[in-house]
Amino acid sequence: MAIIEGFTRRETLDLTATTSNRLQYLERCQLVVPHRISNSRRPTVIYTWEQVLEIRAIKNLREVISLQTVRSIIKFLDESGFDDSLRDKQLVVIDEEVIWVQQDWKDFADKLPSVLKVAGHKNKDVGQYLLVVIPPLSQIVNEVWLAAEKSTVVHFESFKQRAKAKPTQVA
C-alpha cells in the first residue's frame, strides 16, 4: 500500500473534528485550500499535515471567538508581515480580545515574551504590545494524535508515518 503525503478529506474531517461544510467554507474563504489530484468532477482532495493543524487551531478558536474574528486575526498577521498561520501561534482570548504571545526561547533569560493584540472589540488597540506572562500552549498536535488513535477512519500506523510532529508527553 503506497502512503500518500497528506490526508484525505475523510481523514481530515475525522482528525480535525470538523464538518464538511466547515472545510468547504474554509476553502471558499481561502483560509485552508487543499490540493486536488485529478481534473475529474470528483478529484481526490488532500490536506497537508500543516493544514490539518490549521483547521484544528481554527476549530479551537471558534469555540471562543467568531469566524469573522479569526479572519481578522489572519488579515492582521498577513498585512503586518507575519506568517498568517494560526497552528503555531500562542493566542490568548479574553472576552473579545485576542492576544498573540510571541516567544523567542533563545533569548528567554534576557527578555519576556512579546505579546501583541491581534483582534478585539471594534479593533480597538489592535497592534499594541502588552505585558502578559503565560505558559506556552501545545495542545493542538496532541489533540490530532488523540483523534487519530480513536478514529475508525484513519489507519493509525499510516498516520504515524504521515504526521510531521510527535505528541508531547504530558507529565
Secondary structure, DSSP 8 states (H G I E B T S, - for coil): ----SSEEHHHHHHHHT--HHHHHHHHHTTSS--EEESSSSS-EEEE-HHHHHHHHHHHHHHTTS-HHHHHHHHHHHHHTTS---STT-EEEEETTEEEEEE--GGGTTT---EEEEEE-GGGTTTT-EE--------HHHHHHHHHHHH-SSS-HHHHHHH-SS------
